Amino acid sequence: MVLALAIAGVVLAAGVSFGAAPIVGTADNMYSAPTYTIDQGEVAQLQVTGSTHNATAHPAGPDGKALFRSPTISGGQTAAVDGTQYLTAGNYTFFCTIHPSTMQATLTVTNSGTPVARPHADLSLKSKKLSKAVKKGLLVGVTTNTTVDGATLTAMLGKAVIGRVTVSLAAGPQVELVKLNKAGKSKLRARSTAKVTVTANVPFGSPATAKGKLS
């Protein structure tokens, strides 16, 4: 229940409206209707009257996860189906991952309203000194078009992950620190120069990448 309320709070803080008619998961492990309708820019709601359910899109979004998704909740609870605020007009199928054989439905997004812009990030590698990176980590410049919760920054040397951090980002420019793992520090110590790649995985948005050279 706390998670569901927290997600709803984040969505409301972003100034997004909720859809009027909720998706309802019933005690007999069915959705209450084959089709639900929202306007563009709205966040659909999942209301569970019995059992335990979620609402998860079949198609994947730009982040590689379900295009929209709710937390799994139990009878008497309501949660936001996050991601629907970014949808353009059309029909989108979804299901319950707990009861996939009996719970399938379609979300119809009308031509009314305006979709919310998807989260987007631009990255730059601020660190230049290899010795400083080993001691303190990598400084990464991040500029986002909106607040982002749960963005993951991953630093790589070739195919090896040398550092990773999950952060909440404010809208606009900021600098984040990616501390290196033990293996990453060891790999960099053995080099006089290193080409590093940092990738940001942004929930509901496309990944962003920056490359830089340490010396």
SULFENVEN-V255618 format. One record per backbone hydrogen bond with DSSP energy under -0.5 kcal/mol. CO is the residue of the C=O (numbers start at 0). NH is the residue of the N-H. E is the energy in kcal/mol with one decimal. If there is no record, write none. Layout:
CO|NH|E, CO|NH|E
This chain:
0|4|-2.3, 1|5|-2.3, 2|6|-2.4, 3|7|-2.1, 4|8|-2.3, 5|9|-2.1, 6|10|-2.1, 7|11|-2.4, 8|12|-2.3, 9|13|-1.2, 10|15|-1.5, 11|14|-1.9, 16|42|-2.8, 19|21|-0.6, 22|24|-0.5, 22|46|-3.6, 23|25|-0.5, 23|31|-2.1, 24|48|-2.7, 24|49|-0.9, 25|28|-1.3, 29|25|-3.1, 33|105|-2.1, 35|107|-3.5, 37|109|-2.4, 38|41|-1.7, 39|113|-0.8, 40|16|-0.5, 41|43|-0.6, 42|18|-2.7, 43|80|-3.0, 44|22|-3.5, 44|46|-0.5, 45|78|-2.4, 46|24|-2.6, 46|48|-0.6, 47|75|-3.2, 50|74|-1.3, 52|72|-2.6, 54|69|-1.3, 55|94|-2.5, 58|66|-2.7, 60|63|-2.0, 61|206|-0.5, 64|60|-3.6, 67|56|-2.7, 68|81|-1.2, 70|72|-0.6, 72|52|-2.4, 73|76|-1.7, 76|47|-2.5, 78|45|-3.1, 79|81|-1.0, 80|43|-0.6, 80|83|-1.3, 81|68|-2.4, 82|85|-1.4, 83|86|-1.3, 84|115|-3.1, 89|108|-3.2, 91|106|-3.3, 92|57|-2.2, 93|104|-2.3, 94|55|-2.8, 94|96|-0.6, 98|101|-0.8, 98|102|-2.0, 101|103|-0.7, 102|95|-1.5, 104|93|-2.7, 105|35|-2.5, 105|107|-0.6, 106|91|-2.5, 106|108|-0.5, 107|37|-2.3, 107|109|-0.6, 108|89|-1.8, 111|39|-2.4, 119|144|-1.5, 121|142|-2.3, 123|125|-0.8, 123|140|-3.2, 127|129|-0.5, 127|214|-2.4, 128|132|-2.0, 129|133|-2.0, 130|134|-1.7, 131|135|-3.3, 131|136|-0.7, 132|136|-1.6, 137|139|-0.6, 137|177|-2.9, 138|125|-2.3, 138|126|-1.4, 139|175|-2.8, 140|123|-1.7, 141|173|-1.7, 142|121|-2.2, 143|171|-2.5, 147|168|-3.5, 150|152|-0.5, 150|166|-3.1, 151|153|-0.5, 151|200|-2.8, 152|164|-2.2, 153|198|-2.6, 154|161|-2.6, 154|162|-1.3, 155|157|-0.6, 155|196|-2.4, 156|159|-1.8, 159|156|-2.6, 159|161|-0.5, 161|180|-2.7, 162|154|-3.0, 164|152|-3.2, 166|150|-2.2, 168|147|-2.6, 171|143|-1.5, 173|141|-3.1, 175|139|-3.1, 175|177|-0.5, 176|178|-0.7, 177|137|-2.7, 178|163|-0.6, 180|184|-2.5, 181|185|-2.2, 182|186|-2.3, 183|187|-2.2, 184|188|-2.4, 185|189|-1.1, 187|190|-1.8, 193|195|-0.6, 193|213|-3.3, 195|211|-2.3, 196|155|-3.0, 197|209|-2.5, 198|153|-2.7, 198|200|-0.6, 199|201|-0.7, 199|207|-2.0, 200|151|-1.9, 200|202|-0.5, 201|204|-2.5, 207|199|-3.2, 209|197|-3.0, 211|195|-2.9, 213|193|-2.2
